[in-house]
Amino acid sequence: MGCLWFGVNESAFRSMNKESKSTIAFKLASEADRGFLLALRKASMDEHLIAAGIVLNDQQHIQRVDEFFSDSHLILINNQRIGLLKLGMFSDHIHIRQFQILPGYHGLGIGSLILEMIKRKAIEKQVSITLNVLLNNPAKQLYLRHDFIVSSVNELEYSMRWQRPVSYTHLRAHETVLDL
């Protein structure tokens, strides 16, 4: 297991609650994960795509799964696949290509932890972060809470950007509490 981009061998975060330890880790996706990635995409995106007037069949979803597949990292909690993070690295920014978490794991702070990690990497590399989110996707609220701003909008989606403030000191430490 591990993620070359994040520079970790095992886990990116070790998070604790009162009853147990939970580890959030990243693993490069393989061909064997395509079925999971299809199910994840449908579970996390279909509702928002349909609200945008877009109905995709499995083949169209698979095309999106396969796009930039080499950048695909599974999000794991205690070695169980719960999501996908697909990042594009550029000289002046990090682009969040896809960020999906199974609906049963929404609202637990996992998305916030991962965004904080990406923000730390952006600070280290002195770059901004960009992403696109469908107009009706409630994930927009998560990004707004993390200081992303809407840089443009079209009939389908918002383009959002996070720029490191001159003084950015409120990023969380490596240890964080999760209510799982």
Backbone bond lengths (Angstrom), bond angles and torsions (degrees), N, CA, C in turn:
res aa  C-N    CA-C-N  psi(-1)  N-CA   C-N-CA  omega(-1)  CA-C   N-CA-C  phi
1 M - - - 1.441 - - 1.515 108.28 -
2 G 1.291 116.04 161.90 1.444 119.92 176.32 1.508 110.12 144.91
3 C 1.289 115.10 173.31 1.448 120.43 -176.99 1.516 106.89 -145.69
4 L 1.306 117.05 110.37 1.451 120.53 -176.57 1.518 112.12 -60.51
5 W 1.340 117.37 -39.34 1.444 120.12 -176.83 1.523 112.07 -62.20
6 F 1.331 116.01 -39.76 1.459 119.60 -177.77 1.514 111.51 -84.43
7 G 1.332 117.06 -11.69 1.452 120.37 177.15 1.520 112.65 71.19
8 V 1.310 117.74 35.39 1.455 120.26 178.89 1.519 109.02 -121.76
9 N 1.297 116.59 149.87 1.455 120.58 178.29 1.510 112.18 -92.85
10 E 1.286 117.76 -35.31 1.463 120.29 -177.86 1.517 111.11 -121.60
11 S 1.308 118.58 -76.17 1.464 118.92 -174.56 1.520 110.92 -121.96
12 A 1.300 114.74 151.33 1.457 120.12 176.65 1.527 110.51 -85.97
13 F 1.297 116.55 -34.18 1.461 121.78 -178.99 1.519 109.11 -136.45
14 R 1.292 116.77 143.71 1.453 121.32 168.19 1.520 104.80 -119.39
15 S 1.312 116.30 110.48 1.458 121.69 -173.66 1.513 109.33 -114.84
16 M 1.317 115.92 147.58 1.457 119.37 -175.34 1.521 110.72 -130.27
17 N 1.343 115.02 146.77 1.445 120.22 165.20 1.522 106.84 -123.07
18 K 1.310 118.51 -173.90 1.465 120.38 -173.54 1.519 113.37 -66.05
19 E 1.326 118.45 -33.69 1.453 120.98 -174.63 1.522 114.35 -90.52
20 S 1.336 118.00 -33.58 1.458 118.56 -171.44 1.517 111.28 -154.37
21 K 1.318 113.86 166.97 1.455 120.02 172.91 1.520 107.93 -95.78
22 S 1.315 115.96 136.78 1.459 121.51 174.89 1.511 107.55 -124.04
23 T 1.310 116.50 135.05 1.446 121.36 -179.93 1.520 109.49 -112.90
24 I 1.318 115.80 127.22 1.459 121.50 172.21 1.514 105.99 -97.49
25 A 1.323 115.89 124.30 1.453 121.07 -179.08 1.510 109.75 -132.70
26 F 1.318 115.34 168.92 1.455 122.80 179.42 1.514 108.69 -127.14
27 K 1.314 115.59 141.47 1.455 121.23 -179.95 1.515 107.92 -140.28
28 L 1.317 116.66 132.95 1.450 120.80 177.28 1.520 108.84 -59.23
29 A 1.327 116.97 129.69 1.463 121.20 -179.42 1.526 110.06 -70.75
30 S 1.328 115.32 149.81 1.463 121.63 177.23 1.528 108.41 -124.48
31 E 1.314 115.71 173.25 1.471 120.72 177.45 1.525 111.15 -54.72
32 A 1.321 117.16 -34.43 1.465 121.38 -179.27 1.530 112.17 -64.54
33 D 1.322 117.94 -16.39 1.468 122.43 -178.48 1.532 112.83 -92.58
34 R 1.319 118.55 -3.23 1.458 121.09 -174.71 1.531 112.26 -59.60
35 G 1.329 118.22 -39.58 1.465 120.80 178.15 1.519 111.37 -61.77
36 F 1.328 116.39 -44.82 1.468 120.27 176.59 1.525 110.18 -61.66
37 L 1.324 117.59 -44.40 1.462 121.04 -177.48 1.526 111.81 -64.32
38 L 1.322 117.07 -35.35 1.467 120.36 174.95 1.526 110.30 -64.90
39 A 1.333 116.63 -48.20 1.474 120.29 179.67 1.526 110.91 -62.50
40 L 1.320 117.73 -40.92 1.465 122.42 177.64 1.520 110.56 -61.32
41 R 1.307 115.81 -47.68 1.471 119.79 -178.51 1.520 110.88 -59.97
42 K 1.324 116.90 -45.23 1.460 120.24 -179.67 1.531 110.72 -65.61
43 A 1.331 117.37 -42.57 1.467 120.82 -178.63 1.524 112.06 -67.25
44 S 1.328 116.59 -36.31 1.460 119.16 -174.49 1.526 113.71 -95.50
45 M 1.343 118.30 -18.80 1.457 119.70 -172.67 1.522 115.71 -118.01
46 D 1.335 118.97 -27.68 1.466 120.37 -173.50 1.526 113.28 -52.51
47 E 1.313 116.95 -47.27 1.469 120.73 -178.59 1.529 111.35 -56.61
48 H 1.318 116.79 -43.30 1.462 121.42 -176.78 1.525 111.33 -75.53
49 L 1.324 116.59 -35.89 1.460 120.09 176.39 1.527 110.69 -65.29
50 I 1.328 116.59 -45.12 1.471 120.91 179.43 1.528 110.28 -61.28
51 A 1.343 117.06 -41.56 1.467 120.78 177.68 1.527 110.93 -61.69
52 A 1.333 116.62 -27.81 1.460 120.95 178.45 1.533 111.61 -87.71
53 G 1.336 116.24 2.06 1.456 120.35 179.49 1.515 114.05 83.77
54 I 1.327 116.76 18.76 1.463 121.77 -178.26 1.519 108.81 -113.94
55 V 1.307 116.43 119.99 1.470 121.59 176.70 1.520 106.95 -116.02
56 L 1.333 116.16 118.12 1.454 121.43 -177.87 1.524 110.55 -109.48
57 N 1.323 116.33 142.80 1.459 119.77 171.72 1.533 108.60 -89.14
58 D 1.327 116.64 174.91 1.467 119.89 -176.85 1.528 112.03 -58.40
59 Q 1.315 117.18 -40.02 1.466 120.12 -179.36 1.527 111.26 -62.54
60 Q 1.318 117.34 -39.69 1.464 120.62 178.39 1.528 110.96 -68.22
61 H 1.334 116.97 -38.09 1.473 120.16 174.98 1.528 110.12 -62.75
62 I 1.329 116.81 -43.77 1.467 120.79 -179.68 1.533 110.86 -61.80
63 Q 1.329 116.85 -37.47 1.464 119.31 176.87 1.522 110.71 -59.13
64 R 1.322 116.47 -39.66 1.474 120.40 178.72 1.530 110.75 -71.10
65 V 1.333 117.21 -38.40 1.470 120.94 175.29 1.531 109.47 -59.25
66 D 1.326 116.34 -43.09 1.466 121.41 -175.75 1.527 113.70 -74.22
67 E 1.333 116.73 -21.41 1.458 120.02 179.70 1.528 109.93 -63.77
68 F 1.321 117.44 124.19 1.470 123.28 -177.70 1.542 111.11 55.19
69 F 1.336 116.15 37.66 1.467 120.16 -175.62 1.530 112.38 -55.95
70 S 1.321 117.15 -34.39 1.470 119.81 -178.53 1.523 112.49 -65.03
71 D 1.329 117.83 -15.10 1.471 122.37 176.79 1.529 112.55 -93.16
72 S 1.332 117.23 4.05 1.466 121.69 -173.54 1.517 111.73 -83.85
73 H 1.330 115.56 123.51 1.466 121.97 175.42 1.518 109.05 -121.27
74 L 1.318 115.28 127.52 1.458 120.37 174.98 1.513 108.45 -71.88
75 I 1.316 116.13 143.48 1.465 122.01 170.96 1.520 105.33 -98.72
76 L 1.322 116.21 125.70 1.460 122.06 -177.58 1.516 109.98 -119.39
77 I 1.314 115.84 141.45 1.466 121.26 167.54 1.510 106.00 -118.61
78 N 1.322 115.55 121.08 1.462 121.52 -177.15 1.528 110.66 47.89
79 N 1.327 115.33 45.94 1.472 124.65 178.02 1.522 114.34 68.26
80 Q 1.328 118.96 11.75 1.463 122.41 176.73 1.530 108.19 -103.29
81 R 1.332 117.20 129.90 1.464 122.12 -179.70 1.528 109.79 -68.86
82 I 1.327 115.18 124.60 1.472 119.67 178.82 1.517 113.09 -129.08
83 G 1.331 117.56 -6.24 1.448 117.65 -177.17 1.508 113.77 -174.24
84 L 1.335 114.08 -173.36 1.458 123.44 -177.34 1.517 109.08 -138.90
85 L 1.321 115.93 138.32 1.457 122.45 170.39 1.520 106.86 -129.93
86 K 1.330 115.23 121.52 1.468 121.66 -179.22 1.521 106.65 -125.08
87 L 1.331 116.11 113.09 1.459 121.66 -176.31 1.517 110.95 -115.90
88 G 1.320 115.43 144.06 1.456 122.05 170.75 1.520 108.30 -108.03
89 M 1.320 115.97 129.70 1.470 121.25 -179.38 1.526 108.95 -103.11
90 F 1.323 115.58 124.91 1.452 121.85 179.22 1.522 108.94 -128.02
91 S 1.308 117.87 166.41 1.469 120.23 -175.80 1.524 112.15 -64.90
92 D 1.340 117.62 -28.67 1.464 119.53 -176.13 1.525 114.27 -116.38
93 H 1.344 117.69 -1.11 1.464 118.62 178.61 1.533 110.97 -164.70
94 I 1.314 113.76 163.47 1.458 122.88 170.13 1.520 105.50 -107.47
95 H 1.327 117.31 129.07 1.463 120.13 178.39 1.528 108.98 -108.56
96 I 1.323 116.59 123.53 1.463 121.52 174.75 1.523 105.98 -80.51
97 R 1.330 115.35 101.74 1.472 120.69 -177.72 1.527 110.60 -73.59
98 Q 1.323 115.91 -46.84 1.459 121.89 177.56 1.526 108.13 -148.22
99 F 1.321 115.21 139.22 1.466 122.21 178.49 1.519 105.21 -144.97
100 Q 1.324 116.15 102.69 1.458 120.89 -175.63 1.522 109.58 -130.71
101 I 1.319 115.34 137.31 1.461 122.69 176.40 1.520 106.99 -129.22
102 L 1.322 116.32 138.28 1.466 119.84 177.79 1.529 109.83 -53.15
103 P 1.328 118.51 137.87 1.465 121.53 -177.32 1.533 114.12 -52.87
104 G 1.302 119.47 -33.50 1.461 121.30 179.28 1.520 114.09 -65.05
105 Y 1.323 117.22 -12.72 1.468 122.26 179.61 1.520 112.38 -107.97
106 H 1.335 117.43 4.51 1.466 120.58 176.50 1.524 109.61 -69.69
107 G 1.304 116.67 150.52 1.461 121.35 174.42 1.520 114.92 79.26
108 L 1.322 118.02 8.64 1.467 121.28 -178.68 1.529 112.78 -102.54
109 G 1.310 117.21 -0.65 1.462 120.85 -179.70 1.520 114.46 91.95
110 I 1.320 117.41 1.23 1.465 120.69 -177.82 1.529 110.34 -66.54
111 G 1.326 116.99 -45.84 1.462 120.41 178.58 1.517 111.61 -59.32
112 S 1.318 116.81 -41.18 1.466 120.47 178.31 1.519 111.53 -63.96
113 L 1.326 116.92 -42.89 1.467 119.81 178.30 1.526 111.07 -59.34
114 I 1.308 115.90 -43.72 1.470 120.00 -177.49 1.526 110.26 -69.25
115 L 1.328 117.73 -40.53 1.464 119.67 176.39 1.527 111.25 -61.80
116 E 1.314 117.44 -40.15 1.468 120.40 177.72 1.525 110.59 -61.59
117 M 1.330 116.91 -39.05 1.454 121.31 178.59 1.530 110.19 -64.54
118 I 1.323 117.03 -43.68 1.466 120.80 178.99 1.527 109.79 -64.43
119 K 1.326 117.12 -39.52 1.460 120.91 178.32 1.531 110.97 -63.94
120 R 1.327 117.60 -39.55 1.469 120.01 176.70 1.529 110.48 -61.64
121 K 1.336 116.58 -41.37 1.464 120.44 178.49 1.527 110.11 -64.54
122 A 1.331 117.56 -40.05 1.460 121.05 178.79 1.528 110.83 -64.47
123 I 1.309 117.27 -39.66 1.464 121.04 177.27 1.524 109.57 -63.40
124 E 1.328 116.13 -45.31 1.462 121.07 178.99 1.531 111.12 -58.44
125 K 1.334 116.78 -42.07 1.467 121.61 -177.83 1.530 112.64 -88.75
126 Q 1.339 116.66 -4.63 1.460 123.54 -179.32 1.527 111.47 56.30
127 V 1.350 114.36 50.81 1.463 121.22 179.18 1.524 109.32 -131.08
128 S 1.316 115.74 167.45 1.463 121.64 175.23 1.529 109.03 -92.29
129 I 1.332 115.79 176.03 1.469 122.93 176.60 1.520 107.38 -125.13
130 T 1.330 116.21 136.22 1.458 120.96 176.77 1.521 109.47 -125.77
131 L 1.328 115.24 158.61 1.460 121.32 175.91 1.518 108.48 -163.73
132 N 1.321 115.22 166.33 1.462 122.47 172.53 1.519 107.28 -124.53
133 V 1.323 116.09 141.13 1.462 120.97 179.16 1.529 108.46 -139.18
134 L 1.328 115.90 136.31 1.458 120.75 179.86 1.526 110.40 -58.05
135 L 1.335 116.19 147.62 1.457 121.61 -176.01 1.526 113.25 -54.40
136 N 1.327 118.00 -40.04 1.465 120.87 -175.84 1.519 113.81 -96.62
137 N 1.319 117.74 10.27 1.461 120.19 -178.43 1.533 109.59 -83.50
138 P 1.342 117.77 122.18 1.460 119.77 -179.92 1.532 113.52 -64.99
139 A 1.324 118.31 -10.88 1.470 120.69 176.07 1.524 110.91 -60.27
140 K 1.331 117.11 -22.39 1.464 120.03 176.95 1.529 110.31 -54.67
141 Q 1.323 117.33 -38.65 1.466 120.80 -179.57 1.533 111.41 -64.02
142 L 1.331 116.48 -38.07 1.476 120.76 175.57 1.524 109.64 -59.22
143 Y 1.317 116.75 -47.36 1.462 120.40 -178.47 1.524 111.60 -65.19
144 L 1.331 117.65 -39.56 1.458 120.20 176.97 1.531 111.06 -62.62
145 R 1.331 116.94 -41.05 1.473 120.42 177.52 1.525 111.73 -61.52
146 H 1.312 116.53 -24.42 1.469 121.41 -179.41 1.526 111.84 -100.93
147 D 1.318 115.93 25.54 1.464 123.17 171.20 1.529 114.85 70.05
148 F 1.329 117.92 21.48 1.455 120.31 170.15 1.527 107.11 -77.80
149 I 1.304 116.01 148.65 1.459 120.56 175.77 1.531 108.44 -120.62
150 V 1.315 115.66 153.61 1.454 120.94 176.07 1.527 107.14 -79.08
151 S 1.327 115.98 119.75 1.465 119.88 179.70 1.520 112.08 -97.22
152 S 1.343 116.86 -24.77 1.462 120.55 173.93 1.524 108.45 -163.59
153 V 1.314 114.75 166.73 1.461 120.81 -179.95 1.521 107.95 -145.66
154 N 1.328 115.59 144.33 1.453 120.02 172.18 1.524 107.90 -129.81
155 E 1.320 118.17 -168.48 1.468 120.54 -175.95 1.524 112.98 -69.05
156 L 1.324 118.15 -10.01 1.452 122.38 -175.16 1.527 114.42 -115.46
157 E 1.336 116.69 -38.90 1.463 118.89 -169.56 1.522 112.81 -152.81
158 Y 1.338 112.49 163.86 1.457 121.54 171.08 1.519 107.94 -95.29
159 S 1.312 116.97 141.80 1.456 122.62 165.04 1.519 104.71 -99.31
160 M 1.339 115.70 130.02 1.461 119.64 -176.60 1.519 109.13 -125.82
161 R 1.331 114.37 157.14 1.466 120.53 -177.07 1.520 109.32 -143.84
162 W 1.331 114.29 141.34 1.460 121.46 170.84 1.521 106.68 -117.68
163 Q 1.311 114.72 128.45 1.463 121.18 178.45 1.515 107.59 -120.98
164 R 1.290 115.68 129.76 1.467 119.80 -179.67 1.523 110.16 -61.99
165 P 1.336 115.98 122.21 1.469 118.81 174.98 1.526 110.24 -64.02
166 V 1.307 116.74 160.95 1.461 121.28 179.72 1.517 110.44 -54.91
167 S 1.328 116.89 -43.79 1.456 120.91 177.96 1.515 107.59 -121.03
168 Y 1.334 116.28 106.86 1.463 120.56 -177.12 1.516 108.26 -122.46
169 T 1.337 116.16 95.80 1.455 119.76 -173.64 1.512 114.19 -116.40
170 H 1.336 118.88 -1.21 1.464 118.37 -173.84 1.534 113.82 -93.28
171 L 1.330 118.32 10.59 1.463 118.49 176.05 1.521 109.52 -64.13
172 R 1.309 115.56 141.85 1.456 121.57 -176.55 1.521 112.05 -69.68
173 A 1.306 114.27 156.99 1.454 120.79 174.82 1.521 109.08 -71.84
174 H 1.326 116.84 173.74 1.460 123.88 -177.63 1.531 110.98 -63.18
175 E 1.303 119.67 -32.62 1.467 124.47 179.94 1.517 109.03 -93.86
176 T 1.313 117.11 128.36 1.456 122.18 -176.57 1.519 109.59 -141.74
177 V 1.337 116.59 146.32 1.463 120.73 178.82 1.529 109.31 -87.52
178 L 1.326 115.43 132.76 1.464 122.36 175.58 1.516 108.26 -121.56
179 D 1.313 118.01 138.53 1.463 121.63 173.30 1.512 108.40 -97.74
180 L 1.318 116.65 91.17 1.470 120.88 -180.00 1.498 110.48 -101.03
